[in-house]
Amino acid sequence: MIGVAFTGALRDFVRPGRIVTWLLIAVVVGIVGRIWVGFQPGQELATYGQVVEVLVFRVLALAAAIFGMQVLAAEVEQKTIVYLLTRSIPRPSLLIGRSLASFAAVLGASWAAWLAAGLGVLGPRAFQTPGFWWDAVVILLGVLAYGTLFIFVSLVLNKAMIYCLLFAFGWETFVPNMPGDLYYLSIYPYLKSIAGHTEIEREAKGMMDVLAGQVTGMGVPVAASWAVLLGLVAVLGGLGVWWFGQREYVPREDVE
């Protein structure tokens, strides 16, 4: 049942028009990376880390927000939720299958941006750089963390896209630069910790440091970062399945 829900949703998520859009975004990331490294000669690894943290992780969050809304929220707004729920697929299987399809789509978009960043900054030697391949694993973890969070938000809130985009580009940009406990209420610092781009200078020197969350110089231990993100996925994933099984979903009438 999960497989049926997965394949059906994935066909919709990866329509040609959407693939072209995310490939174009990846190309832009590669071009920006190529220009960026031109201003920092001899610092290719540091520049690559900055491009990943400032651009690729943002593409990841954006894709997670957009595809996360396609799991259920878009069906409610398009008034097709009734037809979706009347299919002979148990609700848990339906949600898990569609969520996995969204994760696959987000992973494809994010990996395209990551590959473009590596080639744009490092060229072919990116494939010989261990940190480059490790970033692929970090991105997978980020897909699960952001994806699970945004899908859960879409289950419990109306017009969830607004909140998810604000989180992805507002909260995730400014909160990591704030001292205090708010720093730990963001996914981005944990991804940075696990990525371990030690070549990046940690002193704030301008807008790029703000975007990279480097102003405070705070950090999270790697082990704690793994525990927090995996815990987030497990807890919100479980709560989402439970919530979806308990709540009645009807087409929204306020989208006309």
Beta strands, then each sheet from edge to edge (+ up, - down):
end
